[in-house]
Structures are given as structure tokens and as C-alpha cells.
Amino acid sequence: MRLIKTRRAAELPPEWDEITGDNVYLKRDFLSFIERTERDYRPTYHLFYDGDRLDSVFLSHPRKGYNLTMFTKINYKVSVTFIYLPMCVTRNAIVLGKLKNAVLDEIKAIKGYKMILNLDDRDMPGFATGLTCPKCILDLNFKNLDDYFLSMRSDYRNRAKKVMNRSKPLVIREINGQTDFSEELYRLYLNVLGKSRMRIETLSREYFKGEMFRILVAYYGERPVGFIQLLANGDELIFEFVGVDYSYNESLAVYHRLLYEIVRYGIDNGFKTVDFGQTADDIKLKLGCRYVYLYAALHHSNRIMNGLCKRLGPRIEYKPIKTVYRVFKGEEK
């Protein structure tokens, strides 16, 4: 086994992109983009070779002031080394192959708290594991937005009609984010971030100017009152971030209208699924989304502290919504 570390995505070999599969956020170009736009992002890329073959990888970066108990009423802020992508998305930042045990040993050797986010399962020996926010996935089996609404049971269809009626004064336009993502739009993102308890970092305005993104803006007259940021990943559409002017949100149903615009965009552009992300899951389940469960793994380099992590893990993990919403006709009650 051979381990190589680097701090620059530009130094990663082509095999990195091959081993990371369909994880668009782990591609070298995207990681280089993050390095350029996020000043506080200080990554270390870890590459594990089995002979001459790249077998496993992960990236790590430190964060201060992370609320380890954010899913509870307790506020316990600590410094954490994240094995995680440098923005709140539903992908992980680790690929495990034959050298899994060596990778986990390397992570355990990092001093202090380490957290691996958005894993597909709990199989992480030596770590405390628990649920983190699940991702909400909508399957797009519809001809258009009207067909999507008609596919709903009456309660949900009536809710959608109310949103569309309240939001009639809004005009939705796609903008060129590279040239037109203004400070005014960025403040709308900060509005949403300020209301969120479950946040890890604040992204820069430059992040929203990436050429790979699509930005849809809701205008009330000439005033932007909301926007959504989208990313195409093959036949999957990813909902990244949102901005809202809350002084208009209730009267014009800005946030809910933007969610329906994501559905419209996804259908009209031939995507098979929408990844609606991990927050506001009650609202998104009522759109017809299904849960895909994700897990976090926590470790502390101190043996006693790590034992406490294992004991407390089940108490601080995310508690998914238990209600099963039957949004579409034909679904079993």
C-alpha cells in the first residue's frame, strides 16, 4: 500500500476522476473551482495505491465552530476535520476499495474529531455511526408540469394550485450566473442561511457564478425575490441552493413556487430524477419525493472521547419524518 497526499486538485492524477464515478462534486475540475472560490477551504487529498493502481481516495478539510449536536436542542461547537465536500450537498468525499481498513486507520490517526458525512451505510468499524439528513429524490415520470399536478391526489393538487395562484405575479427567468449573479441575489442566499440551524459553512458569492450552474430567478416586478441554483449530473438534476426575500415569501409563496419550478425545469429538460437535497424534508416529501437514507461516521483520536461518541451517537443522530405521504394517485394508503 502506498499513500500520497496533495493540497491541490490540479495535482490529482486522471485516475482520480475515474475512481470517483458519477460524483460530480469530486471531479478535479469541480474541486479546483472550489479552491478558487472558497477562501476557508483548506483541503488535503489522500490517494491510496494498491501497487500501481489507485484503489481508494478521500479529501479532508478542517472546520472550527461546528455544532456537533445540531439535530438536538443542545449547542456543542467543536473543531472537526471533515471528510466531506466543501458545501452542503448529498454526496460524500470518500471512495473505499480493497484498502478500506488502511483508509479508516488513516482517518482515525487524525487528531481530534473527524466526521465522514453522507455515507450509504453504517459499516465503519471503530466509528460512531448514525443517520444524517436523508436526501429527498423525486422521480420524474411526467410529461410536463400540468401532468405532474394531475398525477397528485386531490389534497396535494389543491395545495399546488394555491401556490401557483398566489405566485402568479412572479416572473421566472434564467440568468447568466457568471455575469448577472448580483450582491442582491447573494443576500437572498444569506437570508436562507441565517434561518437554518443545520449549516456547516457559508459559501462565497463567487461560488454561485460557476459556469456549470443554472440560476433561475423569481422577479416581482423588477425586484428579485428568490432564486434557485441547479446543477446537471447526467440524467439527474441537483437542487443546490436557494435564496428568498422573506418579506414576500408568505404573500407570494416564493419558496414553494421555486420548488415547482425545479420540477418544471427537470421535466422540460429530460432529467429522470431531481435530487432536492437534505433540508426542509417535510415540504419536499409533500412534493412526492422519497427518502434516500444517509449516514455519518464520527471518531475522536482520544480513546475515552471516542467511547463517548459511540454511546451518544444514537442520541444525536437525525430523526427522519415518520409520516408516509401518499402524494400520487395509485400509491397504497
DRENMI-977610 format. One record per residue (C-alpha): residue in one letter; y, z, x. Coordinates in Angstrom, 2 decimals. Layout:
N
+------+---------+---------+---------+
: code :       Y :       Z :       X :
+------+---------+---------+---------+
:    a :       Y :       Z :       X :
...
+------+---------+---------+---------+
END
This chain:
333
+------+---------+---------+---------+
: code :       Y :       Z :       X :
+------+---------+---------+---------+
:    m :    0.00 :    0.00 :    0.00 :
:    r :    3.48 :   -0.89 :    1.24 :
:    l :    6.75 :    0.33 :   -0.31 :
:    i :   10.07 :   -1.48 :    0.12 :
:    k :   13.41 :   -0.22 :   -1.22 :
:    t :   16.71 :   -2.00 :   -1.62 :
:    r :   20.01 :   -1.28 :   -3.34 :
:    r :   20.99 :   -4.85 :   -4.16 :
:    a :   19.40 :   -7.14 :   -6.73 :
:    a :   20.36 :  -10.11 :   -4.57 :
:    e :   17.80 :   -8.89 :   -2.02 :
:    l :   14.92 :   -8.81 :   -4.50 :
:    p :   12.23 :  -11.48 :   -3.97 :
:    p :   11.40 :  -14.17 :   -6.58 :
:    e :    8.17 :  -12.27 :   -7.34 :
:    w :   10.31 :   -9.56 :   -8.95 :
:    d :   11.19 :  -11.90 :  -11.81 :
:    e :    7.55 :  -12.91 :  -12.18 :
:    i :    6.21 :   -9.37 :  -12.43 :
:    t :    8.87 :   -8.24 :  -14.93 :
:    g :    7.66 :  -10.76 :  -17.52 :
:    d :    9.79 :  -11.10 :  -20.66 :
:    n :   12.04 :   -8.12 :  -19.88 :
:    v :   15.34 :  -10.00 :  -19.72 :
:    y :   17.19 :   -6.91 :  -18.51 :
:    l :   15.03 :   -6.58 :  -15.40 :
:    k :   15.67 :  -10.10 :  -14.15 :
:    r :   17.51 :  -10.39 :  -10.85 :
:    d :   20.47 :  -12.27 :  -12.35 :
:    f :   20.99 :   -9.64 :  -15.03 :
:    l :   20.69 :   -6.77 :  -12.55 :
:    s :   23.24 :   -8.46 :  -10.28 :
:    f :   25.54 :   -8.79 :  -13.30 :
:    i :   25.24 :   -5.03 :  -13.96 :
:    e :   26.00 :   -4.26 :  -10.32 :
:    r :   29.22 :   -6.29 :  -10.62 :
:    t :   30.42 :   -4.80 :  -13.90 :
:    e :   29.37 :   -1.14 :  -13.81 :
:    r :   31.08 :    0.91 :  -11.10 :
:    d :   28.95 :    4.02 :  -11.63 :
:    y :   25.66 :    2.12 :  -11.37 :
:    r :   24.02 :    3.03 :   -8.07 :
:    p :   20.51 :    1.55 :   -8.24 :
:    t :   17.57 :    1.78 :   -5.93 :
:    y :   14.94 :   -0.88 :   -6.43 :
:    h :   11.40 :    0.17 :   -5.48 :
:    l :    8.78 :   -2.51 :   -4.72 :
:    f :    5.11 :   -1.61 :   -4.20 :
:    y :    2.88 :   -4.14 :   -2.48 :
:    d :   -0.89 :   -4.26 :   -2.58 :
:    g :   -1.41 :   -6.18 :    0.63 :
:    d :    0.93 :   -9.17 :    0.37 :
:    r :    1.05 :   -9.11 :   -3.44 :
:    l :    3.82 :   -7.38 :   -5.35 :
:    d :    1.96 :   -5.00 :   -7.68 :
:    s :    4.44 :   -2.54 :   -9.23 :
:    v :    8.20 :   -2.04 :   -9.38 :
:    f :   10.80 :    0.32 :  -10.77 :
:    l :   14.50 :    0.91 :  -10.48 :
:    s :   16.15 :    4.30 :  -10.37 :
:    h :   19.73 :    5.45 :  -10.63 :
:    p :   21.31 :    8.93 :  -10.80 :
:    r :   23.43 :   10.27 :  -13.64 :
:    k :   25.37 :   13.51 :  -13.95 :
:    g :   26.00 :   15.39 :  -17.18 :
:    y :   23.06 :   14.06 :  -19.18 :
:    n :   22.26 :   16.13 :  -22.27 :
:    l :   18.55 :   16.70 :  -21.84 :
:    t :   18.24 :   18.19 :  -25.32 :
:    m :   20.26 :   15.58 :  -27.21 :
:    f :   17.70 :   15.39 :  -30.02 :
:    t :   18.26 :   19.06 :  -30.82 :
:    k :   21.32 :   21.21 :  -31.60 :
:    i :   21.28 :   22.51 :  -28.02 :
:    n :   23.61 :   21.04 :  -25.40 :
:    y :   21.93 :   21.30 :  -21.97 :
:    k :   23.59 :   18.97 :  -19.46 :
:    v :   21.95 :   18.29 :  -16.11 :
:    s :   21.84 :   15.73 :  -13.31 :
:    v :   18.97 :   13.30 :  -13.80 :
:    t :   17.53 :   10.40 :  -11.85 :
:    f :   16.77 :    7.78 :  -14.47 :
:    i :   14.00 :    5.25 :  -14.24 :
:    y :   15.78 :    3.27 :  -16.85 :
:    l :   18.00 :    0.27 :  -17.36 :
:    p :   21.72 :    0.97 :  -16.91 :
:    m :   22.59 :    0.56 :  -20.57 :
:    c :   21.13 :    1.87 :  -23.82 :
:    v :   18.55 :   -0.81 :  -24.64 :
:    t :   14.96 :   -0.64 :  -25.80 :
:    r :   13.35 :   -1.86 :  -22.57 :
:    n :   12.02 :    0.19 :  -19.69 :
:    a :   12.69 :   -0.24 :  -15.98 :
:    i :    9.19 :    0.13 :  -14.60 :
:    v :    6.18 :   -2.16 :  -14.18 :
:    l :    2.89 :   -0.44 :  -13.35 :
:    g :   -0.08 :   -2.25 :  -11.83 :
:    k :   -3.06 :   -1.15 :   -9.77 :
:    l :   -0.82 :    1.13 :   -7.72 :
:    k :    0.26 :    3.22 :  -10.72 :
:    n :   -0.68 :    6.54 :   -9.11 :
:    a :    1.30 :    5.73 :   -5.96 :
:    v :    4.30 :    4.80 :   -8.11 :
:    l :    4.15 :    8.05 :  -10.05 :
:    d :    3.83 :   10.04 :   -6.83 :
:    e :    6.94 :    8.32 :   -5.50 :
:    i :    8.86 :    9.25 :   -8.66 :
:    k :    7.64 :   12.84 :   -8.55 :
:    a :    8.88 :   13.15 :   -4.97 :
:    i :   12.49 :   12.51 :   -6.04 :
:    k :   14.38 :   15.82 :   -6.07 :
:    g :   15.35 :   17.44 :   -9.37 :
:    y :   14.92 :   15.98 :  -12.84 :
:    k :   13.56 :   12.47 :  -13.27 :
:    m :   13.22 :   10.71 :  -16.59 :
:    i :   11.42 :    7.46 :  -17.39 :
:    l :   12.62 :    6.05 :  -20.69 :
:    n :   11.25 :    3.62 :  -23.27 :
:    l :    7.61 :    3.60 :  -22.26 :
:    d :    4.99 :    2.03 :  -24.51 :
:    d :    2.62 :    5.01 :  -24.25 :
:    r :    2.32 :    8.62 :  -23.03 :
:    d :   -0.16 :    8.02 :  -20.23 :
:    m :    1.89 :    9.53 :  -17.41 :
:    p :   -0.18 :   12.19 :  -15.59 :
:    g :    1.85 :   15.13 :  -14.31 :
:    f :    4.85 :   14.40 :  -16.55 :
:    a :    6.06 :   16.00 :  -19.75 :
:    t :    6.00 :   13.26 :  -22.36 :
:    g :    7.40 :   12.89 :  -25.85 :
:    l :    8.90 :   10.46 :  -28.32 :
:    t :   12.30 :    8.99 :  -27.64 :
:    c :   14.21 :    6.91 :  -30.17 :
:    p :   11.93 :    4.18 :  -31.56 :
:    k :   13.21 :    0.65 :  -31.71 :
:    c :   13.76 :   -1.00 :  -35.08 :
:    i :   12.33 :   -4.52 :  -35.35 :
:    l :   12.97 :   -6.96 :  -38.19 :
:    d :   10.58 :   -9.88 :  -38.66 :
:    l :   12.49 :  -12.97 :  -39.78 :
:    n :   10.23 :  -14.65 :  -42.29 :
:    f :   13.07 :  -16.08 :  -44.37 :
:    k :   14.67 :  -19.47 :  -44.98 :
:    n :   18.24 :  -18.16 :  -44.98 :
:    l :   20.23 :  -15.02 :  -45.76 :
:    d :   20.00 :  -15.56 :  -49.53 :
:    d :   16.22 :  -15.81 :  -49.24 :
:    y :   16.25 :  -12.54 :  -47.26 :
:    f :   18.16 :  -10.84 :  -50.06 :
:    l :   15.91 :  -12.33 :  -52.75 :
:    s :   12.85 :  -11.03 :  -50.89 :
:    m :   14.07 :   -7.45 :  -51.35 :
:    r :   13.14 :   -5.01 :  -54.05 :
:    s :   15.93 :   -4.53 :  -56.57 :
:    d :   17.33 :   -1.26 :  -55.17 :
:    y :   17.79 :   -2.70 :  -51.72 :
:    r :   19.02 :   -6.05 :  -53.02 :
:    n :   21.65 :   -4.29 :  -55.14 :
:    r :   22.75 :   -2.28 :  -52.11 :
:    a :   23.12 :   -5.50 :  -50.13 :
:    k :   25.14 :   -7.12 :  -52.93 :
:    k :   27.55 :   -4.18 :  -52.94 :
:    v :   28.04 :   -4.51 :  -49.20 :
:    m :   28.67 :   -8.25 :  -49.42 :
:    n :   31.12 :   -7.79 :  -52.31 :
:    r :   33.08 :   -5.00 :  -50.58 :
:    s :   33.25 :   -7.03 :  -47.38 :
:    k :   34.41 :  -10.30 :  -48.97 :
:    p :   37.88 :  -10.06 :  -47.38 :
:    l :   36.26 :  -10.14 :  -43.93 :
:    v :   36.02 :  -13.36 :  -41.95 :
:    i :   33.27 :  -13.55 :  -39.33 :
:    r :   33.94 :  -15.66 :  -36.25 :
:    e :   32.10 :  -16.14 :  -32.99 :
:    i :   34.36 :  -15.77 :  -29.97 :
:    n :   34.06 :  -16.67 :  -26.31 :
:    g :   33.48 :  -13.25 :  -24.83 :
:    q :   34.34 :  -14.35 :  -21.31 :
:    t :   37.90 :  -15.24 :  -22.28 :
:    d :   38.55 :  -13.50 :  -25.61 :
:    f :   36.94 :  -10.05 :  -25.42 :
:    s :   40.18 :   -8.09 :  -25.58 :
:    e :   41.13 :   -4.50 :  -24.88 :
:    e :   41.49 :   -4.12 :  -28.66 :
:    l :   37.83 :   -5.07 :  -29.17 :
:    y :   36.76 :   -2.78 :  -26.35 :
:    r :   38.47 :    0.15 :  -28.10 :
:    l :   36.31 :   -0.58 :  -31.16 :
:    y :   33.22 :   -0.09 :  -28.97 :
:    l :   34.67 :    3.19 :  -27.67 :
:    n :   35.21 :    4.29 :  -31.30 :
:    v :   31.48 :    3.97 :  -31.98 :
:    l :   30.53 :    5.56 :  -28.67 :
:    g :   32.77 :    8.53 :  -29.41 :
:    k :   30.88 :    9.25 :  -32.63 :
:    s :   27.45 :    9.03 :  -31.04 :
:    r :   25.60 :   12.14 :  -29.91 :
:    m :   22.85 :   10.07 :  -28.29 :
:    r :   24.56 :    8.33 :  -25.40 :
:    i :   23.89 :    8.13 :  -21.69 :
:    e :   26.74 :    6.07 :  -20.27 :
:    t :   29.92 :    4.23 :  -21.18 :
:    l :   29.86 :    0.54 :  -20.37 :
:    s :   32.88 :   -1.23 :  -18.92 :
:    r :   34.89 :   -3.86 :  -20.74 :
:    e :   33.63 :   -6.38 :  -18.18 :
:    y :   30.07 :   -5.90 :  -19.42 :
:    f :   30.99 :   -7.47 :  -22.76 :
:    k :   32.28 :  -10.60 :  -21.00 :
:    g :   28.87 :  -11.66 :  -19.73 :
:    e :   28.20 :  -15.35 :  -20.34 :
:    m :   24.70 :  -14.58 :  -21.64 :
:    f :   26.01 :  -12.71 :  -24.70 :
:    r :   27.17 :  -13.87 :  -28.11 :
:    i :   30.03 :  -11.94 :  -29.73 :
:    l :   30.69 :  -12.08 :  -33.49 :
:    v :   33.94 :  -10.51 :  -34.70 :
:    a :   34.85 :   -9.37 :  -38.21 :
:    y :   38.52 :  -10.04 :  -38.99 :
:    y :   40.59 :   -8.55 :  -41.81 :
:    g :   43.42 :  -11.00 :  -41.92 :
:    e :   44.21 :  -11.45 :  -38.23 :
:    r :   43.10 :   -7.93 :  -37.32 :
:    p :   39.67 :   -7.45 :  -35.70 :
:    v :   37.95 :   -4.53 :  -37.43 :
:    g :   34.49 :   -4.84 :  -35.92 :
:    f :   32.26 :   -6.85 :  -33.62 :
:    i :   28.62 :   -7.21 :  -32.61 :
:    q :   27.17 :   -8.22 :  -29.27 :
:    l :   23.92 :  -10.22 :  -29.28 :
:    l :   21.53 :  -11.45 :  -26.62 :
:    a :   18.85 :  -14.13 :  -26.97 :
:    n :   15.48 :  -13.41 :  -25.35 :
:    g :   13.17 :  -16.30 :  -26.12 :
:    d :   12.39 :  -16.20 :  -29.83 :
:    e :   13.75 :  -12.64 :  -30.09 :
:    l :   17.37 :  -11.77 :  -30.87 :
:    i :   18.57 :   -8.47 :  -29.41 :
:    f :   21.36 :   -6.48 :  -31.03 :
:    e :   23.12 :   -4.82 :  -28.13 :
:    f :   26.34 :   -3.06 :  -29.07 :
:    v :   28.81 :   -2.76 :  -31.90 :
:    g :   32.46 :   -1.87 :  -32.32 :
:    v :   34.06 :   -0.64 :  -35.55 :
:    d :   37.53 :    0.28 :  -36.76 :
:    y :   36.60 :    3.29 :  -38.88 :
:    s :   39.87 :    3.22 :  -40.84 :
:    y :   38.49 :    0.07 :  -42.54 :
:    n :   34.79 :    0.80 :  -42.41 :
:    e :   34.35 :    2.57 :  -45.75 :
:    s :   36.56 :    0.29 :  -47.84 :
:    l :   35.25 :   -2.96 :  -46.34 :
:    a :   31.69 :   -1.93 :  -45.37 :
:    v :   32.35 :   -3.33 :  -41.90 :
:    y :   29.30 :   -1.91 :  -40.11 :
:    h :   26.81 :   -2.84 :  -42.83 :
:    r :   28.27 :   -6.34 :  -43.14 :
:    l :   27.87 :   -6.86 :  -39.41 :
:    l :   24.22 :   -5.86 :  -39.64 :
:    y :   23.65 :   -8.51 :  -42.29 :
:    e :   25.47 :  -11.00 :  -40.07 :
:    i :   22.91 :  -10.28 :  -37.37 :
:    v :   20.17 :  -11.16 :  -39.84 :
:    r :   22.03 :  -14.34 :  -40.80 :
:    y :   22.53 :  -15.34 :  -37.16 :
:    g :   18.89 :  -14.68 :  -36.35 :
:    i :   17.58 :  -16.78 :  -39.25 :
:    d :   20.05 :  -19.63 :  -38.79 :
:    n :   19.25 :  -19.91 :  -35.08 :
:    g :   15.48 :  -19.88 :  -35.43 :
:    f :   14.63 :  -16.46 :  -34.00 :
:    k :   11.37 :  -14.83 :  -35.08 :
:    t :   12.45 :  -11.21 :  -34.71 :
:    v :   15.55 :   -9.08 :  -34.30 :
:    d :   15.48 :   -6.00 :  -32.10 :
:    f :   18.03 :   -3.80 :  -33.87 :
:    g :   17.91 :   -1.10 :  -31.21 :
:    q :   17.34 :    2.63 :  -31.36 :
:    t :   20.23 :    4.29 :  -33.20 :
:    a :   21.12 :    4.61 :  -36.91 :
:    d :   17.46 :    4.01 :  -37.67 :
:    d :   17.74 :    5.19 :  -41.29 :
:    i :   20.15 :    2.34 :  -42.02 :
:    k :   18.08 :   -0.20 :  -40.12 :
:    l :   14.80 :    0.78 :  -41.78 :
:    k :   16.53 :    0.08 :  -45.08 :
:    l :   17.24 :   -3.44 :  -43.79 :
:    g :   13.48 :   -3.95 :  -43.67 :
:    c :   12.92 :   -3.05 :  -40.03 :
:    r :    9.71 :   -1.49 :  -38.77 :
:    y :    9.41 :    1.19 :  -36.15 :
:    v :    8.00 :    0.50 :  -32.69 :
:    y :    7.48 :    3.87 :  -31.05 :
:    l :    8.68 :    4.50 :  -27.52 :
:    y :    8.15 :    7.43 :  -25.18 :
:    a :    9.96 :    9.30 :  -22.43 :
:    a :    8.40 :   10.99 :  -19.41 :
:    l :   10.14 :   13.91 :  -17.70 :
:    h :    9.39 :   15.52 :  -14.35 :
:    h :   11.02 :   18.14 :  -12.13 :
:    s :   10.30 :   18.45 :   -8.43 :
:    n :   10.10 :   22.24 :   -8.77 :
:    r :    6.59 :   23.19 :   -9.93 :
:    i :    7.78 :   26.04 :  -12.18 :
:    m :   10.52 :   23.93 :  -13.77 :
:    n :    8.06 :   21.10 :  -14.31 :
:    g :    5.74 :   23.51 :  -16.10 :
:    l :    8.61 :   24.49 :  -18.39 :
:    c :    9.32 :   20.81 :  -19.07 :
:    k :    5.74 :   20.31 :  -20.21 :
:    r :    5.94 :   23.30 :  -22.55 :
:    l :    9.32 :   22.34 :  -24.00 :
:    g :    8.64 :   18.61 :  -24.29 :
:    p :    7.30 :   18.66 :  -27.85 :
:    r :   10.30 :   20.72 :  -28.99 :
:    i :   12.97 :   18.40 :  -27.64 :
:    e :   11.40 :   15.03 :  -28.41 :
:    y :   12.84 :   12.68 :  -31.02 :
:    k :   11.76 :   13.25 :  -34.62 :
:    p :   11.33 :    9.88 :  -36.33 :
:    i :   12.14 :    9.42 :  -40.00 :
:    k :    9.00 :   10.07 :  -42.03 :
:    t :   10.11 :    8.31 :  -45.19 :
:    v :    8.45 :    4.93 :  -45.60 :
:    y :   10.91 :    2.44 :  -47.08 :
:    r :    9.35 :   -0.38 :  -49.08 :
:    v :   12.20 :   -2.84 :  -48.78 :
:    f :   10.48 :   -6.11 :  -49.63 :
:    k :    8.59 :   -7.27 :  -52.68 :
:    g :    4.84 :   -7.21 :  -52.30 :
:    e :    4.78 :   -4.24 :  -49.94 :
:    e :    2.47 :   -1.47 :  -51.09 :
:    k :    4.17 :    1.52 :  -52.63 :
+------+---------+---------+---------+
END
